[in-house]
Amino acid sequence: MDQNQIQHNPCFTSFQQDVTSYSIPERFTFPFYYEPHPLAVLASEELQQHLKNQEEWRHNFGLDEDQKGLVIGKMFGVLVVRNRQNEIGYLAAFSGKLAGQNNHSLFVPPVFDMLTEGGFFKKEEDILNKINAEIEALENNSQFIALEQLLAKETELFNVELENYKKQIKASKKERKAIREKAVNDNLDSVSFENLLEELKKESLKQAYFLKDFTRQWEVRLTETQEKVEIFTNRISFLKEDRKNKSNALQQQLFEQYSFLNACGETKSLFEIFKNTVQGKPPAAAGECAAPKLLHYAYQHQLEPICMAEFWWGQSPKSEIRKHGHFYPACRGKCEPILGHMLEGLEVDENPMLVNPADGVDIETVYEDDYIVIVNKPAEFLSVPGINIQDSVYERMRLKYPNATGPLIVHRLDMSTSGLMLIAKNKDVHKALQSQFIKRTVKKRYVALLNGLVSANEGEINLPLRVDLEDRPRQLVCYEHGKPAKTQWKIVSQNENKTKIHFWPITGRTHQLRVHASHSLGLNCPIVGDDLYGTKADRLHLHAEWLEFKHPITREIVTFEVAPEF
């Protein structure tokens, strides 16, 4: 590909084949939800071929079993552009670093190169690395480890001995009480009784003094050991606080170096871009993604952006779902504010998330009585009103049953999922049905078509989930902060590299079935049409087909089933 690059602009790459027959899109790609334009697909294919064949650098994407080292998959991006000579070509970029470097031939440079030798980042990074090394040395110091173990052992011994002595004191107190009571019952003369009380009092004081002296001696002993431990812990705490402050200052200094152009020729810094967002400040690594790099370079070199696409190359990370070679939208947490500025002045495709896909679509009523309604929600239909679109099952039911009381919606389905939904006509019925869902006595079965073949016949998936804070509404597998998510499954049939499957969700987490199907630790086969965790198709092939619960009024077990339209 190098021989095809324009000499005066080494990052502008001409297509290897004639593209004059390709239509040019009227508007630029909406980067957060798109179907790649054929030109962007062609550019991606050429870049992928380059990644397979190049020998300039080595990076472990996890595609070669024999390659050693840490596996790091990467997001790559292509931006199809027109240069001042009216030639169509493309730019390429990667997110973050590649093979430990920011700059490689073919790829556009970063907006700011923090890895420049002698630059402030490298100098501060060296300081932080020295602090990290000192912290690690202190934490692994044999004397420190021995002192910590000694302190723990002495503390445990003190607590055991203290507890035993307290038990002795309690038993002695009980014994003295019995002696006093016996003396009273034996009608001891007053002098003898007073002498007895004095002896018992002395014994009580003696035990109290011993307890006080015992505690004091142990406190002295423990304090001596604690002070020796604190010589290390205080130094470690100081270093960690120093590291935190230096790291924050470095991050601040870094953000000050990042300024982004837009199509109008206007420049904004990261701080200006993020100051009015919810977080109020840029997240870590903001500005290092492929899309901002591509657009900034194009604006700098008077290249007209035509369309773009981003794809994942390599093994998927453990937490999120990224399929090798698949196209993905730009991330929202870091890129949405930046691209919001950078796309100003460009004619951009309409945001499809502002268009109501349910407009003109009817909802089928499966069952109705005086208390409940069962509907068959179409795919791409909101269960409840969204931020931008109000039309939903809730709104339709509210209009259809104006005299109904309560929240109406008992449970939800994802917008893209079709199938059975339960509606309550009054508050008491809603409360009774909600109670069944909370107690997990409601039984649900979904049917899905998976893109791939599952080897086992049935099983259970346990993968805890939480929202991806930097790319909502995507979900992550997270064993530290995720909520428990459990799914039972069983294969219905398999043919032509597709698996029809039944899912029984034990829990009801957002996108649970979609993640459990697609994740490498789940079934590793995305649901057909899953535009978040797989590949877009005519629709998401996931349907809530069967529902069983106790009728809140008749108390009978009722069952409903509606077959999917796929």
Long-range contacts (C-beta under 8 A, 24 or more apart in sequence): 1-46, 1-50, 1-106, 2-105, 2-106, 5-106, 6-83, 6-87, 6-89, 9-83, 9-301, 9-303, 10-105, 10-106, 11-91, 11-92, 11-106, 11-107, 11-108, 11-109, 11-297, 11-301, 12-81, 12-83, 12-89, 12-90, 12-91, 12-301, 12-303, 13-46, 13-89, 13-90, 13-91, 13-92, 13-106, 14-87, 14-89, 15-42, 15-43, 15-46, 15-88, 15-89, 15-90, 16-46, 17-42, 19-88, 22-88, 24-88, 24-306, 25-306, 25-307, 25-349, 26-347, 27-347, 27-348, 27-349, 28-305, 28-306, 28-307, 28-308, 28-343, 28-346, 28-347, 28-348, 28-349, 29-307, 29-308, 29-309, 29-348, 29-349, 30-348, 30-349, 30-350, 30-351, 30-352, 31-291, 31-308, 31-310, 31-329, 31-330, 31-335, 31-339, 31-343, 32-329, 32-330, 32-332, 32-336, 32-351, 32-353, 33-329, 33-351, 33-352, 33-353, 33-531, 34-309, 34-329, 34-349, 35-536, 36-307, 36-309, 36-327, 37-80, 37-306, 37-307, 37-309, 39-80, 39-88, 39-90, 39-306, 39-307, 40-78, 40-80, 40-90, 40-307, 40-308, 40-309, 41-309, 43-78, 43-80, 43-90, 43-92, 43-309, 44-76, 44-78, 44-309, 44-311, 44-327, 46-90, 47-76, 47-78, 47-90, 47-92, 48-311, 48-313, 48-325, 50-92, 50-106, 51-76, 51-313, 56-104, 56-105, 57-98, 57-99, 57-101, 57-104, 58-99, 59-98, 59-99, 61-313, 61-314, 61-315, 62-314, 62-315, 63-314, 63-315, 63-324, 71-314, 71-315, 72-314, 73-312, 73-313, 73-314, 73-315, 73-316, 73-317, 73-322, 73-324, 74-98, 74-312, 74-313, 74-314, 75-289, 75-290, 75-310, 75-311, 75-312, 75-313, 75-322, 75-328, 76-290, 76-310, 76-311, 76-312, 76-313, 77-289, 77-290, 77-291, 77-293, 77-294, 77-308, 77-309, 77-310, 77-311, 78-294, 78-308, 78-309, 78-310, 79-294, 79-295, 79-298, 79-305, 79-306, 79-307, 79-308, 80-305, 80-306, 80-307, 80-308, 81-298, 81-303, 81-304, 81-305, 81-306, 82-303, 82-304, 82-306, 83-302, 83-303, 83-304, 84-302, 88-306, 91-294, 91-297, 91-298, 91-303, 92-294, 93-290, 93-291, 93-293, 93-294, 93-297, 94-290, 95-288, 95-289, 95-290, 96-285, 96-288, 96-289, 108-293, 108-294, 108-297, 109-293, 109-297, 110-288, 110-293, 111-258, 111-259, 111-260, 111-287, 111-292, 111-293, 111-296, 112-254, 112-257, 112-258, 112-287, 114-254, 114-257, 120-253, 121-250, 121-253, 121-254, 124-246, 124-250, 124-253, 125-250, 127-246, 128-243, 128-246, 128-247, 128-250, 131-239, 131-242, 131-243, 131-246, 132-243, 134-239, 135-236, 135-239, 135-240, 135-243, 138-232, 138-235, 138-236, 138-239, 139-236, 141-232, 143-232, 144-229, 144-232, 147-225, 147-228, 147-229, 147-232, 148-229, 150-225, 151-222, 151-225, 151-226, 151-229, 154-221, 154-222, 154-225, 155-222, 158-218, 158-221, 158-222, 161-214, 161-218, 162-214, 162-215, 162-218, 165-210, 165-211, 165-214, 166-211, 168-207, 169-207, 169-208, 169-211, 172-203, 172-204, 172-207, 173-204, 176-200, 176-203, 176-204, 251-284, 255-281, 255-282, 255-286, 258-282, 258-286, 258-287, 260-287, 260-292, 260-295, 260-296, 260-338, 260-341, 260-342, 261-295, 261-296, 261-299, 261-300, 261-342, 262-299, 262-341, 262-342, 262-343, 262-344, 262-345, 263-299, 263-305, 263-342, 263-343, 263-344, 263-345, 263-346, 264-344, 264-345, 265-299, 265-345, 266-341, 266-344, 268-341, 270-338, 273-337, 273-338, 273-340, 273-341, 274-337, 277-337, 282-334, 283-333, 283-334, 283-470, 285-334, 286-334, 286-338, 287-334, 287-338, 289-330, 289-331, 289-334, 289-335, 289-338, 291-330, 291-335, 291-339, 292-335, 292-338, 292-339, 292-342, 295-339, 295-342, 295-343, 296-342, 299-342, 305-346, 316-520, 318-477, 318-521, 319-476, 319-477, 319-478, 320-468, 320-474, 320-476, 320-477, 321-515, 321-518, 321-519, 321-520, 321-526, 321-533, 323-518, 323-526, 323-534, 323-535, 326-534, 326-535, 331-470, 331-471, 332-470, 332-471, 332-472, 333-468, 333-469, 333-470, 333-471, 333-472, 334-470, 353-388, 354-388, 354-389, 356-389, 356-391, 357-381, 358-382, 358-389, 358-391, 358-392, 359-391, 363-393, 363-396, 364-562, 366-420, 366-560, 366-562, 367-560, 370-425, 371-424, 371-425, 371-426, 371-429, 371-551, 371-552, 371-553, 372-422, 372-423, 372-424, 372-425, 372-429, 372-433, 372-551, 372-552, 373-397, 373-401, 373-422, 373-423, 373-425, 374-420, 374-421, 374-422, 374-423, 374-547, 374-560, 375-420, 375-421, 375-423, 376-418, 376-419, 376-420, 376-421, 376-562, 377-413, 377-417, 377-418, 377-419, 377-420, 377-421, 377-544, 378-418, 379-416, 379-417, 379-418, 379-539, 379-540, 380-415, 380-416, 380-539, 381-415, 381-418, 382-415, 383-409, 383-412, 383-413, 383-414, 383-415, 383-421, 384-409, 384-412, 386-415, 393-421, 393-423, 397-423, 401-425, 406-430, 406-431, 410-434, 410-437, 411-437, 411-442, 411-508, 413-544, 414-510, 414-511, 414-514, 414-540, 414-542, 416-529, 416-530, 416-531, 416-539, 416-540, 416-542, 417-446, 417-540, 417-542, 417-543, 417-544, 418-539, 418-542, 418-543, 418-544, 418-564, 418-565, 419-446, 419-543, 419-544, 419-545, 419-562, 419-564, 420-544, 420-545, 420-546, 420-547, 420-560, 420-561, 420-562, 421-544, 422-547, 422-549, 424-552, 428-552, 429-552, 429-553, 432-552, 433-549, 433-552, 436-549, 436-550, 437-508, 440-506, 441-549, 441-550, 442-547, 442-548, 442-549, 443-504, 443-546, 443-547, 443-548, 443-549, 444-504, 444-505, 444-544, 444-546, 444-547, 444-548, 445-502, 445-503, 445-504, 445-544, 445-545, 445-546, 445-547, 446-502, 446-503, 446-504, 446-505, 446-513, 446-542, 446-543, 446-544, 446-545, 447-492, 447-500, 447-501, 447-502, 447-503, 447-542, 447-543, 447-545, 447-564, 448-500, 448-501, 448-503, 448-513, 448-517, 448-527, 448-528, 448-541, 448-542, 448-543, 449-498, 449-499, 449-500, 449-501, 449-527, 449-528, 449-541, 449-566, 450-498, 450-499, 450-500, 450-501, 450-517, 450-523, 450-525, 450-526, 450-527, 450-528, 451-497, 451-498, 451-525, 451-526, 451-527, 451-528, 451-534, 451-535, 452-497, 452-498, 452-499, 452-524, 452-525, 452-526, 453-494, 453-497, 453-498, 453-499, 453-525, 454-491, 454-494, 454-499, 454-501, 454-523, 454-525, 456-491, 457-490, 457-491, 458-488, 458-489, 458-490, 458-491, 459-488, 459-489, 460-486, 460-487, 460-488, 460-489, 461-485, 461-486, 461-487, 461-488, 461-489, 461-516, 461-522, 461-523, 462-486, 463-515, 463-516, 463-519, 463-521, 463-522, 465-509, 465-510, 465-511, 465-512, 465-515, 467-510, 473-510, 473-511, 473-532, 474-511, 474-532, 474-533, 475-509, 475-510, 475-511, 475-512, 475-515, 477-515, 477-519, 477-521, 483-507, 483-509, 485-509, 485-512, 485-515, 485-516, 487-512, 487-513, 487-516, 489-516, 489-523, 498-528, 499-525, 513-542, 514-540, 514-542, 528-566, 539-566, 541-566
